[in-house]
Amino acid sequence: MGDIDTESKKYMSDNAHFADAFNYLIYDGEPVIEPDALSPLDTAEIVIPYGNEAREPEQKYRDVLRLWQAMTDGEAIYAVLGGEIQAKVHYAMPVKDMLYDSMHYAKQVEAAKKSYRSQNEKKEKIRLTGAEFLSGFRKEDKLMPVITLVIYLGASEWDGPMSIHEMISTKNIQLLRFVPDYRIHLIAPAQMEDEEFLKFTTDFGKVLQFIKYSGNKEKLYEVTHEGDRFRNLDVDSANLINVVTGSQLKFETKGGLVDMCTAIDEMRKESRNQGRQEGRQEGRQEGFLEALSGLVRDGILTIADAAKRAGLSPAEFQSKTAGMK
């Protein structure tokens, strides 16, 4: 079984799951973003510092990055979509996401600058004004929007800040008016209502719902056994559930699908059998200690001898047999 970081990135790198997450965020679940309209981008974000005394470029790596190209309402759309997957709450997430987005905007400016330079070297002259030459960006040039979505795979609520303003020490309104805010976009299962999980068209919604109730066995059983939603789960989603929640569910695949209801039933059955077995073992252990305690009272064994036979220290033996007749 892989680790959460590897498995979750692999899962969200699937265009169908990635599109599903962003359709939930942007279009309330409507399948506007199609998986085939997504193409992978290099996850390394490199920003070139400006100025004559600029130091080495900064490099950061995103979890998943895609370019969305589509025609919507007669308008050609080009947008950069980034997914950041968190197994635990990141208390500086607004700064992290803002840095990623800023670096990609800087990358777009640098790409425009290189494009003009390349065309000029090929003698395909592009006239730039002095100001445009200085910035490497023409007055009519536009940037592609960059949207980053944080996908939190924890069962607890996200209690970290949602914006830069929440992280600023002062709450002085007059001062904060001049501090640009940046808010993160977040999917957090524990803060979602059950009807929201139905807005996903892939099994990603079921994964999130399972995570939400993974710490409540009775509620989890109720949710997974209501209807047939969890009787046909794709194997990648079932594996991710196991890795993220540590459920250790045992399941068989049939046609690439998993019946999670059966897997949960088997887990509950094994848990009950284990409980009964442990109960019998505890009963035998208690009977053995009672017998040893009786031999000590009759003067046949010393406490030290009885404790040795029980595999305990004399103090532990006395503590466990206190009150036995």
N, C-alpha and C positions, 0 to 999 in steps of 0.2 A: 504494500500500500504506500503510495507516495505521500509527500508532505503537502500541507495546505497550500503553500505558495505555488508550488509547481502545478498541482492539480487544478487549482482555481484559475490560474493563468491559461492553462491548456483549455479549460472549459470555456472561458470567456473569449478565447481567441477564435472560437467557432463563430462564424459570421451570423448564424441564425440566433444564437444566444446573445451575441453582442447587439444585433439589431433589435431584438426583443427588449433588452434593457433600455435602450435609448428611445424606442417607441413608447415605452411606459413613461419615461421621463418627460419627453417632449410632446407626445401626441395622445397621452392618456390611454395607451394601449392600442391605438389604431395602427395597423401595419403599414405605415407610410414609408418607413425606411426598409428597403428590401435587402436581404443578405447579398444578393448578386450585385448590388450597387455599391458595395463596400470593397475597398482594396487596401491591403496592408501598407503601413508606412513604417519607416525606420523608427524604432522606439527610442533611439538616442537623440536627446534634445541638446543641441550645441548652440550656445549663444556667443556671438562675437562681441566682446566689450568695445564700446565706442571710445574715441579720444586718442590723442597722440601717445598717452602713457598707458594704454590698455595692456593688461597682463594676459596670461594664458586663458584661452576660451574655457568656459564652464561647460561640463557635460553631465547630463542626468539621464536616467533611463525610466521610461514609462512602463506600465504593465502591459497595456494593449493600446494600439493606436491605429485608427482607420481613417481613410479618406472616403467621404460620402459624395458621390456624384449622381445627381438625379434631375429630373424635370418635374417640378411640382407647381401646379396652378399656372402653367405656361412660363415659369421662370426656371432658368438653369441654376441649380444649387450645387455649390462646392463647399463642404464643411469638413473640418478636422474634428474627429470624435475620439476622445481619450478615456480609457477606463482605468481607474486605480482601485485595486482590490485590497481590502483590509480584513485580516482575521481578528485584529484587535483595534481598539479605538486609537487614533492618532491625534494627539492633542495640539498639533501644529498643522493640521490638514489644510486650513485656508492658506497658509503661507506656502506649503508644498505645492498645492494646485495652482496658486497664482504664479509661482515661479515657472512651473511647467508651461502654462499658457503664455506667459510673457516671453519665454524662450522660443516658443514656436512662432509667435508673431515676429520676433527678431529674426528668426530663421527665414521667414517669408520676405522680409525686407532685404536680407542679405542675398537671397535667391534672385530677387529682382535686380539688384545691383550687379551680380555676376552675369545675369542674362544680357544686360545692356553692354557690359564690358566685352562679353563674348561676341556680340553682334558687331560692335565697333571694330574688333580685331579682324572680323571677317569683311570689313569695309561695308557692312550693311548699316550705314550711319543712322543713328537715332539722335535727333536733336534734343538736348537737355539744356534747360536753363541753368544758370549758375547754382541756384538753390537746389535744383533737382540733381545736378551732378554731385553736389556736396553730400546730399542724403542718400543718393543712389535710388531714389524713389520719386517717380513722376507725380505731378499734381493729380492726374486722373487715375493713378493706380489705386487699387483697393485690396484689402486683406481678406482672406478667407476666415470666417468665424471659427473659433476654437472652443469646444465645449468639453469639459471634463466631468465625468460622473464617478463618484465614489461608491463602490459596492462593498458594503460592510457585511461580512458573513458570520458575525457573532450573534449569539442568542440573546444577549443583553441589549439594553437601549444604548444608542449612541449618546454619550454624555459629554462629548467634546464640543469645542466651539464650531459654529456654522459660518462664521464670518470673521474678517480681519478686525472689524470694530469690536467684536466680542473679546478679542485678544489684547486690545489696547488698554493700557493701565488707566488712563483718564476717561471719565464719562462726561467731560465738559462738551456740551452740545456745540457751543460756538467754535471750539477747536476742531471737533470731529467733522464739521462741515467741510473742512479743507483737507481731510484725510480720505482719499478714495477708498471705498469699501470693496470687498470682494467676498462673495458668498459661494459656498460649495454646494454642489448638487449631490444628493445622497439617497441611496436605497439602503434602508435598515429594516430587516424583517420584523423585529420586535415592535416597531412603531408603525406597522402597516395593519390595516383592517383586513379581515378575511376576504372580503369582496375584491380587494385590490389584487390579490394573488390570481384572480380569475382574468385579469386584464392581460396576462402574458399568454402568448400563443404557443410557446415552447414549454418544455418541462421545467424551465428555470423558475417559473412561478411556484411549482410544487417544491422545488429545492428550498426556496425562501420560506415557504410555509412550514416545511418540516423543521428547518432551523429554528423558526420562531418558537415552536412547541417542543423542541428537543429536550428541554429540561423539565417538562411536565408530561409524564408517561400516560396518565389517564386522558388528558386533553389531546395528546398526540394520537392515541389510539382512536379517539372519537373522530378526529379530523381525517385521519387516513382511511378510516372504514366507512365514512359517509359517502355513499355513491361509489363510482368506479374510477375516480380520478387517479388514484394511486395504484391501480391494478395493472396499468400499462405504462410504466416509467422507462424511459430509455436508459440503457446501461451506464452511459457517461454520467447522467444525473444521479443514478443510484450510487455510483462509486464516489462522486463528489460529496453526497450526503454522508457516506461512511467516513470519509476523510475529515470533513469539516466538523461533524458532530461526535466522532469517535464512537458511533453506534455499534460497530462491528456486526452489522446485519449480514446474515448468510443468505444468499439468494442464487437462484438458477436463472439463466437467461433463456428466453425462447423467442427466436426471431429478433434478437437485439433488444428485447423488452424484459422488464422485471416486474413481478407482482410484489409490490412492497407490503401489501396487506398480509400476504402469506409469510413474508420474511419477518414481519413484526410479530405475527402470531407464534412463529417458531421461536423467536427470541423470548417472548413472554413465557412460553412453555418450558424452555430451557432454564429460565430464571426461577420459575416455580419449582422445577425438579431439583435445581441446585440448592434452593432454600430448604426444601424438605431434607435433602441429603446433609446439609450443614446442621439442620436441627437434630437429625439422628446422631450425628457425630458429637454435637454438644451434649446430647443426652447421655451417650456412652461415656464421655469424658466426665460428666458430672457424677455418674454412678461410680466410676473408678475412683474419683476423689473422695466420695462418701465412704467407700470401702477402706481406703487408706486412712481417712480420718478416724474411722472406727478402730483400726489397728493401733493408731497412736493413742487413742483414749484407753485401750485395753493394755497398753504398755508393751505391746509386741514390737512396735516400731518406734524409733525416735522421730521427731519432726524432720531432722536432717535426712534420715533414711527415706521417709515417705516423700519428701520433696524431691529427692534424687530420682525415685521411681516415677514420679509424675513429670519429671523434666522441668521442675520449677526451683526457684530459690526458696529457702525456708520462709522468708518474708512473704513471697508470692503464695506459697502453699497455705500459710496461715490466713492470708487475706481471702483466698478463694474458698476455704473450708470454714470460715467463721460462721457460726450459726447452724452448721450441719450437726445432726444428731446421730 
